[in-house]
Amino acid sequence: MSQLPADAVNRLDFSRLFGDTSTLYGRGFRPMLALGAVSAVVAGGTGLAMVLLYATDLMTAVVSFNPAGLASGGLLAAAVGGLASMLVTVQCGAMIAQVTAQVADGRAPDLREALRETTTVVPRLLLPCLALAAATWLAAAVGLTGVLNALGAARLSATADRTAAVSTILALLGAVVLGVLGAVAVTWWLRVKLFLLLPSASLEKLPGFAPVRRSWQLTRGIAGLVFGALFVVSLAEGAVVGIGGQVASVLVPSAAAGDFRGLVTLVAQLMPAITVGTAISSAVTAFTWPFLTVMSTIVHRALTGYRLTPLMSG
């Protein structure tokens, strides 16, 4: 693996990085936004389909303390749906990286050329995507199975010893909180370390797990910069989605408590609010995800010795 240019990290400045990203995003805005919209619509549509098809079965497995049904039903379907949307995201992201390189080199954005340059990216990244989907499914299945088993044991012991049951539930709540915090930490760590995965696969055409290793190597020394950029964009996303959700809650109120006559009715009454919330989130992601992909491509070019944009070379 080649060494980084000696002054590569020094050329990466937080404010300049955001400025350069905004400039290049503006130059290729329409094709990049179109690719972001495709990825967001597929991801949002897949999520809604999973809720519509499997939410009732998932909740039935939870309330009946059936971890086997939980792992083999809704969670497995969600993992398969997530894999499909992940592959679409990989293809769209690789094309955005190509369009970014085009406009950075002073050329007009060309989606056909970007598609020709990325026709092999999904087959090359299929194995890492499968591994990530499988790991996500396994972690969720193991975690929820443990929670359901503990709740089942607490319910059985409640009739004999309520104090022990309460202690078990409190310990379980603490474990759940720690598990959620750990999952958040791991997710953000992976977001930082894999920030340069798509440009590594698209521009360097690395196969298999090589883009993962490449991104891991390139992000050494710039983890703080990457985390800061991701955090700022995530805050903006959260603010817009939160405001949109408040507006949507007025226009499409959730079903009132006590209206439900079974889990099927519950899902049906919540679907309008879930659909509107997903649409808002997808619209925001369609704009912000290409922005981050452009940013990752700029960072990748700076760190690997590609010719820098006129902005970053000054």
PECORWO-V233092 format. One record per residue. N is the residue number from 0. PSI is psi as a letter, one per 20 degrees, with the letter a starting at -180 (* if undefined). D_FIRST is the distance of its C-alpha to the first C-alpha in whole Angstrom. Layout:
n = (N & N)
psi = (PSI & PSI)
d_first = (D_FIRST & D_FIRST)
//
This chain:
n = (0 & 1 & 2 & 3 & 4 & 5 & 6 & 7 & 8 & 9 & 10 & 11 & 12 & 13 & 14 & 15 & 16 & 17 & 18 & 19 & 20 & 21 & 22 & 23 & 24 & 25 & 26 & 27 & 28 & 29 & 30 & 31 & 32 & 33 & 34 & 35 & 36 & 37 & 38 & 39 & 40 & 41 & 42 & 43 & 44 & 45 & 46 & 47 & 48 & 49 & 50 & 51 & 52 & 53 & 54 & 55 & 56 & 57 & 58 & 59 & 60 & 61 & 62 & 63 & 64 & 65 & 66 & 67 & 68 & 69 & 70 & 71 & 72 & 73 & 74 & 75 & 76 & 77 & 78 & 79 & 80 & 81 & 82 & 83 & 84 & 85 & 86 & 87 & 88 & 89 & 90 & 91 & 92 & 93 & 94 & 95 & 96 & 97 & 98 & 99 & 100 & 101 & 102 & 103 & 104 & 105 & 106 & 107 & 108 & 109 & 110 & 111 & 112 & 113 & 114 & 115 & 116 & 117 & 118 & 119 & 120 & 121 & 122 & 123 & 124 & 125 & 126 & 127 & 128 & 129 & 130 & 131 & 132 & 133 & 134 & 135 & 136 & 137 & 138 & 139 & 140 & 141 & 142 & 143 & 144 & 145 & 146 & 147 & 148 & 149 & 150 & 151 & 152 & 153 & 154 & 155 & 156 & 157 & 158 & 159 & 160 & 161 & 162 & 163 & 164 & 165 & 166 & 167 & 168 & 169 & 170 & 171 & 172 & 173 & 174 & 175 & 176 & 177 & 178 & 179 & 180 & 181 & 182 & 183 & 184 & 185 & 186 & 187 & 188 & 189 & 190 & 191 & 192 & 193 & 194 & 195 & 196 & 197 & 198 & 199 & 200 & 201 & 202 & 203 & 204 & 205 & 206 & 207 & 208 & 209 & 210 & 211 & 212 & 213 & 214 & 215 & 216 & 217 & 218 & 219 & 220 & 221 & 222 & 223 & 224 & 225 & 226 & 227 & 228 & 229 & 230 & 231 & 232 & 233 & 234 & 235 & 236 & 237 & 238 & 239 & 240 & 241 & 242 & 243 & 244 & 245 & 246 & 247 & 248 & 249 & 250 & 251 & 252 & 253 & 254 & 255 & 256 & 257 & 258 & 259 & 260 & 261 & 262 & 263 & 264 & 265 & 266 & 267 & 268 & 269 & 270 & 271 & 272 & 273 & 274 & 275 & 276 & 277 & 278 & 279 & 280 & 281 & 282 & 283 & 284 & 285 & 286 & 287 & 288 & 289 & 290 & 291 & 292 & 293 & 294 & 295 & 296 & 297 & 298 & 299 & 300 & 301 & 302 & 303 & 304 & 305 & 306 & 307 & 308 & 309 & 310 & 311 & 312 & 313)
psi = (p & q & q & q & q & h & j & g & h & h & i & o & p & g & h & h & g & h & g & h & g & g & g & h & h & h & h & k & g & g & h & g & h & g & h & h & g & g & g & g & g & g & g & g & h & g & g & g & g & g & g & h & h & i & g & g & h & g & h & g & h & g & h & j & l & n & h & g & h & g & h & i & e & g & h & g & g & h & g & g & h & h & g & g & h & g & h & g & g & g & g & g & h & h & h & h & h & g & h & g & h & g & h & h & j & j & r & q & p & o & h & g & g & h & g & h & i & j & h & j & h & g & h & h & j & g & g & h & g & g & g & g & g & g & h & g & g & g & g & g & g & g & g & h & g & g & g & g & g & g & h & g & h & h & g & h & i & h & h & h & n & h & g & h & g & g & g & g & g & g & h & g & g & g & h & g & g & h & g & g & g & g & g & g & g & g & g & h & g & h & h & g & h & j & h & j & g & g & h & g & h & g & h & i & l & q & r & c & j & g & h & g & h & g & h & g & g & h & i & p & i & j & h & g & g & g & g & g & g & h & g & g & h & h & g & g & g & h & g & g & h & g & g & h & h & g & g & h & h & g & h & m & q & q & q & q & p & i & i & p & m & r & h & g & h & g & g & h & h & i & g & g & g & g & g & g & g & h & g & g & g & h & g & g & h & h & g & h & g & h & g & h & h & g & g & h & g & g & g & g & h & h & i & j & j & q & p & r & q & h & g & i & i & *)
d_first = (0 & 4 & 7 & 9 & 12 & 15 & 18 & 16 & 17 & 20 & 21 & 21 & 25 & 26 & 29 & 28 & 25 & 28 & 30 & 27 & 27 & 31 & 31 & 29 & 30 & 33 & 32 & 31 & 33 & 35 & 33 & 30 & 33 & 35 & 31 & 31 & 35 & 34 & 32 & 34 & 37 & 35 & 34 & 38 & 40 & 38 & 38 & 42 & 42 & 41 & 44 & 47 & 46 & 45 & 46 & 49 & 48 & 46 & 48 & 51 & 48 & 48 & 52 & 52 & 50 & 48 & 45 & 44 & 46 & 43 & 40 & 41 & 43 & 42 & 38 & 37 & 38 & 36 & 33 & 34 & 35 & 32 & 29 & 31 & 31 & 27 & 27 & 29 & 27 & 23 & 25 & 27 & 24 & 22 & 25 & 25 & 21 & 22 & 26 & 24 & 22 & 25 & 28 & 25 & 25 & 29 & 30 & 32 & 31 & 31 & 30 & 31 & 28 & 26 & 27 & 27 & 23 & 23 & 25 & 22 & 21 & 23 & 23 & 19 & 19 & 23 & 21 & 20 & 23 & 25 & 24 & 24 & 28 & 28 & 27 & 29 & 32 & 32 & 32 & 35 & 37 & 37 & 37 & 40 & 42 & 42 & 44 & 46 & 47 & 47 & 50 & 52 & 52 & 53 & 56 & 57 & 58 & 59 & 63 & 63 & 61 & 60 & 59 & 56 & 55 & 55 & 53 & 51 & 50 & 49 & 47 & 45 & 45 & 44 & 41 & 41 & 40 & 37 & 36 & 36 & 34 & 32 & 31 & 31 & 28 & 26 & 26 & 25 & 22 & 21 & 22 & 20 & 17 & 17 & 18 & 15 & 15 & 18 & 16 & 13 & 15 & 17 & 16 & 12 & 14 & 12 & 14 & 16 & 14 & 10 & 12 & 13 & 10 & 8 & 12 & 12 & 9 & 10 & 14 & 14 & 16 & 18 & 19 & 23 & 23 & 22 & 24 & 27 & 26 & 26 & 29 & 31 & 31 & 32 & 35 & 36 & 36 & 38 & 40 & 41 & 41 & 43 & 46 & 46 & 46 & 49 & 51 & 50 & 52 & 55 & 55 & 54 & 55 & 54 & 57 & 59 & 59 & 61 & 61 & 59 & 61 & 58 & 54 & 55 & 57 & 54 & 51 & 53 & 55 & 51 & 50 & 51 & 49 & 46 & 46 & 47 & 44 & 41 & 42 & 42 & 39 & 37 & 39 & 37 & 34 & 34 & 34 & 31 & 29 & 28 & 28 & 25 & 23 & 24 & 23 & 19 & 19 & 20 & 18 & 15 & 16 & 16 & 13 & 11 & 13 & 16 & 19 & 21 & 24 & 27 & 28 & 24 & 24 & 28)
//
